Amino acid sequence: MGSLFCLYCFLLLSCVCSERRNFRIVIDHITTKIFDNKTIEKLSCQVEQSSNRSYVNCDLLLNCEVVKLDARNVVSFLKPNGQEMKLYEGRSDACILIGSFQRNRLVNIFSKNFKRYSNLQCPLKANFNYTVKNLYVDEQDLPTFVPSGGFRSIIEFYLNKTFMSTRVITQGSVIPRL
C-alpha cells in the first residue's frame, strides 16, 4: 500500500513539474554602455526573436586582463497597472556568480544559463573574443505561475569594487502563451 502511494505521488509530481507553462518570456531589447574604454574595447548585445523565443547574443572584447569583477544586479517587475516591484537586488563577485550554484533561485537560473551559453571564464583575458550565443530563459525553470507584466534587469559591472566599467539594461515582458 505504501509503495502504491509513493508511485502515485511520483506520477502526480512528474505531471505537475512537466506541465507546459502558460506564459512566455519575451526580451524586447538590451542596451549596453561602456564607461571604461581603456579596459573594454567592445561590448554589444542583440536580441533575436525566433520560434516564439527571445535569444540574446553578446560580444565582449577587453584591452587588458580583468582578474576581479563585481556585478550589481537589480531585477524589477512592472505590473500592468504601472506599479514597480523589485524582485532582486544584490552585488557579488561576477566570477563566483558565473561559476557556482547560487542560493537565490532567480540568480541561479541566470548563472546556469550564462555557463551554458557563453565562454566567459575568469580571469577574463585581454584580446579574447568572449561571446554569449543564443541565451534564452527557459520558462520551465521558472515557477508554474508568473504574472503578466514587464521586467527590467540592470547589471552594472565594477572594477576594483568602486569603478563602474559597464552597464547592461535588459527590458522585456511576461506574456500569456496562446
GROMACS elastic network, one bead per residue, 0.5 to 0.9 nm:
[ bonds ]
;  ai    aj funct       b0    kb
    1     4     6  0.51378   500
    1     5     6  0.64049   500
    1     6     6  0.88160   500
    2     5     6  0.51421   500
    2     6     6  0.63133   500
    2     7     6  0.87084   500
    3     7     6  0.61341   500
    3     8     6  0.85650   500
    4     7     6  0.50776   500
    4     8     6  0.61941   500
    4     9     6  0.86881   500
    5     8     6  0.50141   500
    5     9     6  0.61986   500
    5    10     6  0.85884   500
    6     9     6  0.51034   500
    6    10     6  0.61056   500
    6    11     6  0.86288   500
    7    10     6  0.50650   500
    7    11     6  0.61774   500
    7    12     6  0.85257   500
    8    11     6  0.52338   500
    8    12     6  0.60757   500
    8    13     6  0.85945   500
    9    12     6  0.50563   500
    9    13     6  0.60443   500
    9    14     6  0.84157   500
   10    13     6  0.52394   500
   10    14     6  0.60170   500
   10    15     6  0.86419   500
   11    14     6  0.50196   500
   11    15     6  0.62321   500
   11    16     6  0.86783   500
   12    15     6  0.52732   500
   12    16     6  0.63240   500
   12    17     6  0.86791   500
   13    16     6  0.50204   500
   13    17     6  0.59407   500
   13    18     6  0.84053   500
   14    17     6  0.52021   500
   14    18     6  0.60153   500
   14    19     6  0.84351   500
   15    18     6  0.53133   500
   15    19     6  0.60156   500
   16    19     6  0.53203   500
   16    20     6  0.89799   500
   16   144     6  0.86279   500
   17    20     6  0.85666   500
   17   140     6  0.82755   500
   17   144     6  0.82572   500
   18    21     6  0.87842   500
   18   140     6  0.77597   500
   19    22     6  0.89835   500
   19   140     6  0.83156   500
   19   144     6  0.79974   500
   20    23     6  0.88524   500
   20   139     6  0.84531   500
   20   140     6  0.72696   500
   20   144     6  0.83759   500
   21    24     6  0.76757   500
   21   139     6  0.64800   500
   21   140     6  0.66624   500
   21   142     6  0.87389   500
   21   143     6  0.86176   500
   21   144     6  0.60599   500
   21   145     6  0.76670   500
   21   177     6  0.78076   500
   22   144     6  0.79302   500
   22   145     6  0.77926   500
   22   146     6  0.87456   500
   22   175     6  0.87057   500
   22   176     6  0.59767   500
   22   177     6  0.51104   500
   22   178     6  0.78211   500
   23   139     6  0.75638   500
   23   144     6  0.89342   500
   23   145     6  0.80895   500
   23   146     6  0.72828   500
   23   147     6  0.83273   500
   23   148     6  0.77759   500
   23   174     6  0.64950   500
   23   175     6  0.54634   500
   23   178     6  0.82525   500
   24    52     6  0.79840   500
   24    53     6  0.77621   500
   24   138     6  0.88632   500
   24   139     6  0.66744   500
   24   173     6  0.82112   500
   24   174     6  0.56712   500
   24   175     6  0.53335   500
   24   176     6  0.61912   500
   24   177     6  0.57299   500
   25    53     6  0.74530   500
   25    54     6  0.74964   500
   25   136     6  0.88290   500
   25   137     6  0.68624   500
   25   138     6  0.81242   500
   25   139     6  0.69529   500
   25   172     6  0.73599   500
   25   173     6  0.60363   500
   25   175     6  0.66311   500
   26    49     6  0.83932   500
   26    52     6  0.83651   500
   26    53     6  0.67728   500
   26    54     6  0.56601   500
   26   137     6  0.88110   500
   26   171     6  0.87525   500
   26   172     6  0.53966   500
   26   173     6  0.52566   500
   26   174     6  0.62496   500
   26   175     6  0.73653   500
   27    30     6  0.79215   500
   27    47     6  0.71117   500
   27    48     6  0.87974   500
   27    49     6  0.84425   500
   27    53     6  0.85535   500
   27    54     6  0.56531   500
   27    55     6  0.79467   500
   27    56     6  0.83103   500
   27   136     6  0.88860   500
   27   151     6  0.89345   500
   27   170     6  0.72422   500
   27   171     6  0.60401   500
   27   173     6  0.64713   500
   27   174     6  0.88186   500
   28    47     6  0.72829   500
   28    49     6  0.89169   500
   28    54     6  0.80727   500
   28   170     6  0.77686   500
   28   171     6  0.57202   500
   28   173     6  0.73817   500
   29    45     6  0.88930   500
   29    46     6  0.73869   500
   29    47     6  0.61472   500
   29   169     6  0.83180   500
   29   170     6  0.60278   500
   29   171     6  0.56430   500
   29   172     6  0.68921   500
   30    44     6  0.89952   500
   30    45     6  0.64238   500
   30    46     6  0.66593   500
   30    47     6  0.70347   500
   30    56     6  0.85774   500
   30   168     6  0.69396   500
   30   169     6  0.55659   500
   30   171     6  0.64414   500
   30   172     6  0.88988   500
   31    44     6  0.80876   500
   31    45     6  0.71706   500
   31    46     6  0.85185   500
   31   167     6  0.81769   500
   31   168     6  0.57840   500
   31   169     6  0.52517   500
   31   170     6  0.66311   500
   31   171     6  0.87790   500
   32    43     6  0.69506   500
   32    44     6  0.64851   500
   32    45     6  0.71451   500
   32   166     6  0.72638   500
   32   167     6  0.57272   500
   32   169     6  0.64829   500
   32   170     6  0.88925   500
   33    43     6  0.79576   500
   33    44     6  0.88279   500
   33   165     6  0.86619   500
   33   166     6  0.55704   500
   33   167     6  0.52729   500
   33   168     6  0.66226   500
   33   169     6  0.87539   500
   34    37     6  0.65249   500
   34    40     6  0.71113   500
   34    41     6  0.87439   500
   34    42     6  0.80761   500
   34    43     6  0.73022   500
   34   164     6  0.88770   500
   34   165     6  0.61705   500
   34   167     6  0.66962   500
   34   168     6  0.89496   500
   35    40     6  0.84650   500
   35   163     6  0.89791   500
   35   164     6  0.67285   500
   35   166     6  0.53537   500
   35   167     6  0.79868   500
   36    39     6  0.57288   500
   36    40     6  0.60943   500
   36    41     6  0.87066   500
   36   163     6  0.85902   500
   36   164     6  0.75864   500
   36   166     6  0.69318   500
   37    40     6  0.50412   500
   37    41     6  0.59866   500
   37    42     6  0.83044   500
   37    63     6  0.84636   500
   37   165     6  0.81378   500
   38    41     6  0.71551   500
   38    62     6  0.85638   500
   38    63     6  0.66513   500
   38    64     6  0.80838   500
   39    61     6  0.89799   500
   39    62     6  0.57530   500
   39    63     6  0.50792   500
   39    64     6  0.57078   500
   39    65     6  0.81049   500
   39    66     6  0.81688   500
   39   126     6  0.87193   500
   39   165     6  0.78419   500
   40    43     6  0.72417   500
   40    60     6  0.77112   500
   40    61     6  0.62971   500
   40    63     6  0.57975   500
   40    64     6  0.78487   500
   40   165     6  0.77073   500
   40   166     6  0.83417   500
   41    60     6  0.76877   500
   41    61     6  0.53988   500
   41    62     6  0.51885   500
   41    63     6  0.57361   500
   41   127     6  0.86864   500
   42    59     6  0.72368   500
   42    60     6  0.54541   500
   42    61     6  0.50347   500
   42    62     6  0.69434   500
   42    63     6  0.89706   500
   43    58     6  0.71610   500
   43    59     6  0.56006   500
   43    61     6  0.66595   500
   43    62     6  0.87711   500
   43   166     6  0.86327   500
   44    57     6  0.83063   500
   44    58     6  0.54557   500
   44    59     6  0.54196   500
   44    60     6  0.68305   500
   45    56     6  0.68979   500
   45    57     6  0.55420   500
   45    59     6  0.65654   500
   45    60     6  0.89495   500
   45   132     6  0.86595   500
   45   168     6  0.88430   500
   46    55     6  0.83012   500
   46    56     6  0.58527   500
   46    57     6  0.53808   500
   46    58     6  0.64212   500
   47    54     6  0.65152   500
   47    55     6  0.56179   500
   47    57     6  0.64748   500
   47    58     6  0.88896   500
   47   134     6  0.89192   500
   48    53     6  0.82989   500
   48    54     6  0.57652   500
   48    55     6  0.51032   500
   48    56     6  0.64395   500
   48    57     6  0.79292   500
   48   134     6  0.84433   500
   49    52     6  0.68137   500
   49    53     6  0.57627   500
   49    55     6  0.62775   500
   49    56     6  0.89696   500
   50    53     6  0.54311   500
   50    54     6  0.65116   500
   50    55     6  0.74788   500
   51    54     6  0.83794   500
   53   136     6  0.73452   500
   53   137     6  0.84282   500
   53   138     6  0.89487   500
   54   134     6  0.84355   500
   54   135     6  0.82002   500
   54   136     6  0.60641   500
   54   137     6  0.78975   500
   55   133     6  0.79575   500
   55   135     6  0.53195   500
   55   136     6  0.50348   500
   55   137     6  0.83465   500
   56   132     6  0.72434   500
   56   133     6  0.66419   500
   56   134     6  0.53051   500
   56   136     6  0.64149   500
   57   131     6  0.72659   500
   57   132     6  0.51599   500
   57   134     6  0.56359   500
   57   135     6  0.66878   500
   58   118     6  0.89115   500
   58   130     6  0.81312   500
   58   131     6  0.55218   500
   58   133     6  0.67802   500
   58   134     6  0.89378   500
   59   129     6  0.67699   500
   59   130     6  0.57727   500
   59   132     6  0.65926   500
   59   133     6  0.87764   500
   60   128     6  0.81717   500
   60   129     6  0.59239   500
   60   131     6  0.63211   500
   60   132     6  0.87176   500
   61   125     6  0.88179   500
   61   126     6  0.72833   500
   61   127     6  0.60286   500
   61   128     6  0.59729   500
   61   129     6  0.51515   500
   61   130     6  0.63431   500
   61   131     6  0.89174   500
   62    65     6  0.70792   500
   62    66     6  0.81816   500
   62   124     6  0.79666   500
   62   125     6  0.70906   500
   62   127     6  0.55983   500
   62   128     6  0.69110   500
   62   129     6  0.79563   500
   62   130     6  0.87647   500
   63   125     6  0.84837   500
   63   126     6  0.51104   500
   63   127     6  0.58749   500
   63   128     6  0.88275   500
   64   124     6  0.84685   500
   64   125     6  0.67634   500
   64   127     6  0.72374   500
   65   123     6  0.70608   500
   65   124     6  0.55966   500
   65   127     6  0.84738   500
   66    69     6  0.69396   500
   66   122     6  0.78937   500
   66   123     6  0.58705   500
   66   124     6  0.50167   500
   66   125     6  0.65746   500
   66   126     6  0.77085   500
   66   159     6  0.80498   500
   67    95     6  0.87850   500
   67   122     6  0.67041   500
   67   124     6  0.63566   500
   67   125     6  0.84689   500
   67   159     6  0.89748   500
   68    93     6  0.74982   500
   68    94     6  0.80163   500
   68    95     6  0.75954   500
   68   122     6  0.82866   500
   68   123     6  0.73578   500
   68   124     6  0.87490   500
   68   158     6  0.86433   500
   68   159     6  0.65621   500
   68   160     6  0.67467   500
   68   161     6  0.84172   500
   69    92     6  0.87560   500
   69    93     6  0.60579   500
   69    94     6  0.55520   500
   69    95     6  0.68299   500
   69   122     6  0.89798   500
   69   123     6  0.89320   500
   69   157     6  0.66297   500
   69   158     6  0.57818   500
   69   159     6  0.52980   500
   69   160     6  0.70873   500
   69   161     6  0.74645   500
   70    91     6  0.69741   500
   70    92     6  0.55986   500
   70    95     6  0.78481   500
   70   156     6  0.82180   500
   70   157     6  0.56321   500
   70   159     6  0.65558   500
   70   160     6  0.77868   500
   70   161     6  0.61528   500
   71    90     6  0.81911   500
   71    91     6  0.55142   500
   71    92     6  0.55458   500
   71    93     6  0.61720   500
   71    94     6  0.52721   500
   71    97     6  0.85053   500
   71   155     6  0.65074   500
   71   156     6  0.56129   500
   71   158     6  0.62088   500
   71   161     6  0.88942   500
   72    89     6  0.74558   500
   72    90     6  0.57009   500
   72    92     6  0.66302   500
   72    93     6  0.89007   500
   72    94     6  0.87250   500
   72   154     6  0.79214   500
   72   155     6  0.55591   500
   72   156     6  0.51133   500
   72   157     6  0.64698   500
   72   158     6  0.79368   500
   73    88     6  0.74776   500
   73    89     6  0.56415   500
   73    90     6  0.55412   500
   73    91     6  0.62928   500
   73    92     6  0.86609   500
   73   153     6  0.69611   500
   73   154     6  0.56508   500
   73   156     6  0.65191   500
   73   157     6  0.88136   500
   74    86     6  0.74255   500
   74    87     6  0.77352   500
   74    88     6  0.56235   500
   74    90     6  0.67099   500
   74    91     6  0.88734   500
   74   152     6  0.79968   500
   74   153     6  0.56459   500
   74   154     6  0.52484   500
   74   155     6  0.65953   500
   74   156     6  0.89012   500
   75    85     6  0.87809   500
   75    86     6  0.61077   500
   75    87     6  0.55108   500
   75    88     6  0.51225   500
   75    89     6  0.64824   500
   75   151     6  0.71777   500
   75   152     6  0.57451   500
   75   154     6  0.65455   500
   75   155     6  0.86346   500
   76    84     6  0.65359   500
   76    85     6  0.55477   500
   76    87     6  0.53697   500
   76    88     6  0.70407   500
   76    89     6  0.86824   500
   76   150     6  0.84558   500
   76   151     6  0.55482   500
   76   152     6  0.52774   500
   76   153     6  0.64453   500
   76   154     6  0.86751   500
   77    83     6  0.83661   500
   77    84     6  0.57382   500
   77    85     6  0.51083   500
   77    86     6  0.61978   500
   77    87     6  0.65960   500
   77   149     6  0.70212   500
   77   150     6  0.58330   500
   77   152     6  0.65775   500
   77   153     6  0.89275   500
   77   173     6  0.87963   500
   78    81     6  0.80397   500
   78    82     6  0.60418   500
   78    83     6  0.58324   500
   78    85     6  0.63271   500
   78    86     6  0.87140   500
   78   148     6  0.89767   500
   78   149     6  0.56546   500
   78   151     6  0.55054   500
   78   152     6  0.78138   500
   78   173     6  0.86125   500
   79    82     6  0.53699   500
   79    83     6  0.53113   500
   79    84     6  0.62605   500
   79    85     6  0.76385   500
   79   147     6  0.82148   500
   79   148     6  0.73077   500
   79   150     6  0.65058   500
   79   151     6  0.85284   500
   80    83     6  0.73764   500
   80   148     6  0.73643   500
   80   149     6  0.53349   500
   80   150     6  0.75130   500
   81    84     6  0.89363   500
   81   149     6  0.88918   500
   82   149     6  0.89993   500
   84   151     6  0.88443   500
   86    89     6  0.73335   500
   87   106     6  0.87225   500
   88   104     6  0.89033   500
   88   106     6  0.79945   500
   88   107     6  0.84040   500
   91    94     6  0.86178   500
   92    95     6  0.86595   500
   92    96     6  0.76511   500
   92    97     6  0.69906   500
   93    96     6  0.54016   500
   93    97     6  0.62296   500
   93    98     6  0.88231   500
   94    98     6  0.61290   500
   94    99     6  0.84896   500
   94   122     6  0.88295   500
   94   157     6  0.80424   500
   95    98     6  0.52634   500
   95    99     6  0.60787   500
   95   100     6  0.85970   500
   95   120     6  0.89216   500
   95   121     6  0.73564   500
   95   122     6  0.57834   500
   95   123     6  0.77950   500
   96    99     6  0.50779   500
   96   100     6  0.58566   500
   96   101     6  0.86783   500
   96   122     6  0.89084   500
   97   100     6  0.60718   500
   97   101     6  0.77366   500
   97   102     6  0.72440   500
   97   107     6  0.81322   500
   97   108     6  0.83131   500
   97   110     6  0.88581   500
   97   111     6  0.60132   500
   98   101     6  0.85668   500
   98   110     6  0.85251   500
   98   111     6  0.51634   500
   98   112     6  0.75116   500
   98   114     6  0.65114   500
   98   115     6  0.62446   500
   98   120     6  0.78789   500
   98   121     6  0.78087   500
   98   122     6  0.87604   500
   99   111     6  0.73935   500
   99   112     6  0.84445   500
   99   115     6  0.71038   500
   99   121     6  0.78929   500
   99   122     6  0.86347   500
  100   108     6  0.84765   500
  100   111     6  0.74961   500
  100   112     6  0.82634   500
  101   107     6  0.89525   500
  101   108     6  0.61234   500
  101   111     6  0.74876   500
  101   112     6  0.77714   500
  102   105     6  0.70956   500
  102   106     6  0.87902   500
  102   107     6  0.63778   500
  102   109     6  0.86610   500
  102   111     6  0.76340   500
  103   106     6  0.88305   500
  103   107     6  0.77249   500
  103   108     6  0.68195   500
  104   107     6  0.53572   500
  104   108     6  0.60224   500
  104   109     6  0.87588   500
  105   109     6  0.62595   500
  105   110     6  0.87420   500
  105   142     6  0.87628   500
  106   109     6  0.53106   500
  106   110     6  0.65251   500
  106   111     6  0.87652   500
  106   142     6  0.82139   500
  107   110     6  0.50698   500
  107   111     6  0.60581   500
  107   112     6  0.85351   500
  108   112     6  0.59535   500
  108   113     6  0.84792   500
  109   112     6  0.52058   500
  109   113     6  0.61817   500
  109   114     6  0.86224   500
  109   137     6  0.82037   500
  109   141     6  0.70713   500
  109   142     6  0.83754   500
  110   113     6  0.52959   500
  110   114     6  0.62060   500
  110   115     6  0.87783   500
  110   137     6  0.82770   500
  111   114     6  0.51922   500
  111   115     6  0.63601   500
  111   116     6  0.87124   500
  112   115     6  0.53014   500
  112   116     6  0.62753   500
  112   117     6  0.88178   500
  113   117     6  0.60335   500
  113   118     6  0.81782   500
  113   135     6  0.67898   500
  113   136     6  0.75685   500
  113   137     6  0.77057   500
  114   117     6  0.54282   500
  114   118     6  0.56071   500
  114   119     6  0.84145   500
  114   120     6  0.79205   500
  114   132     6  0.75429   500
  114   135     6  0.74469   500
  115   118     6  0.57873   500
  115   119     6  0.73231   500
  115   120     6  0.74170   500
  115   121     6  0.87127   500
  116   119     6  0.83416   500
  116   135     6  0.81551   500
  117   131     6  0.83338   500
  117   132     6  0.56211   500
  117   133     6  0.55917   500
  117   134     6  0.66353   500
  117   135     6  0.54984   500
  117   136     6  0.86324   500
  118   121     6  0.87364   500
  118   130     6  0.74342   500
  118   131     6  0.55844   500
  118   133     6  0.62694   500
  118   134     6  0.88979   500
  118   135     6  0.80008   500
  119   129     6  0.89579   500
  119   130     6  0.59567   500
  119   131     6  0.60092   500
  119   132     6  0.69206   500
  120   123     6  0.88899   500
  120   124     6  0.73143   500
  120   130     6  0.60318   500
  120   131     6  0.72648   500
  120   132     6  0.80637   500
  121   124     6  0.61973   500
  121   125     6  0.87668   500
  121   130     6  0.88589   500
  122   125     6  0.79430   500
  124   128     6  0.82337   500
  124   130     6  0.86518   500
  125   128     6  0.59260   500
  125   129     6  0.89224   500
  126   129     6  0.86803   500
  132   135     6  0.65665   500
  137   140     6  0.86702   500
  137   141     6  0.78408   500
  137   142     6  0.87729   500
  138   141     6  0.56615   500
  138   142     6  0.74916   500
  139   142     6  0.53590   500
  139   143     6  0.80932   500
  139   144     6  0.85162   500
  140   143     6  0.74946   500
  140   144     6  0.77665   500
  141   144     6  0.89352   500
  142   145     6  0.80650   500
  142   146     6  0.77872   500
  143   146     6  0.65900   500
  146   174     6  0.75715   500
  147   174     6  0.70865   500
  147   175     6  0.82536   500
  147   176     6  0.87405   500
  148   173     6  0.73408   500
  148   175     6  0.53362   500
  148   176     6  0.67821   500
  149   172     6  0.87252   500
  149   173     6  0.55934   500
  149   174     6  0.53451   500
  149   175     6  0.69351   500
  150   171     6  0.74558   500
  150   172     6  0.56914   500
  150   174     6  0.60717   500
  150   175     6  0.85869   500
  151   170     6  0.81598   500
  151   171     6  0.58250   500
  151   172     6  0.53955   500
  151   173     6  0.56134   500
  151   174     6  0.76668   500
  152   169     6  0.70608   500
  152   170     6  0.56055   500
  152   172     6  0.65472   500
  152   173     6  0.85099   500
  153   168     6  0.79723   500
  153   169     6  0.56665   500
  153   170     6  0.50864   500
  153   171     6  0.65715   500
  153   172     6  0.88810   500
  154   167     6  0.70788   500
  154   168     6  0.58854   500
  154   170     6  0.65528   500
  154   171     6  0.88583   500
  155   166     6  0.83851   500
  155   167     6  0.56806   500
  155   168     6  0.52097   500
  155   169     6  0.64373   500
  155   170     6  0.85315   500
  156   164     6  0.66968   500
  156   165     6  0.76399   500
  156   166     6  0.59001   500
  156   168     6  0.64891   500
  156   169     6  0.86612   500
  157   161     6  0.88414   500
  157   163     6  0.84063   500
  157   164     6  0.57451   500
  157   165     6  0.57272   500
  157   166     6  0.54179   500
  157   167     6  0.63232   500
  157   168     6  0.85133   500
  158   161     6  0.54203   500
  158   162     6  0.61129   500
  158   163     6  0.52406   500
  158   165     6  0.54729   500
  158   166     6  0.73752   500
  159   162     6  0.64152   500
  159   163     6  0.52460   500
  159   164     6  0.63622   500
  159   165     6  0.64089   500
  160   163     6  0.63433   500
  160   164     6  0.88896   500
  161   164     6  0.80666   500
  164   167     6  0.77963   500
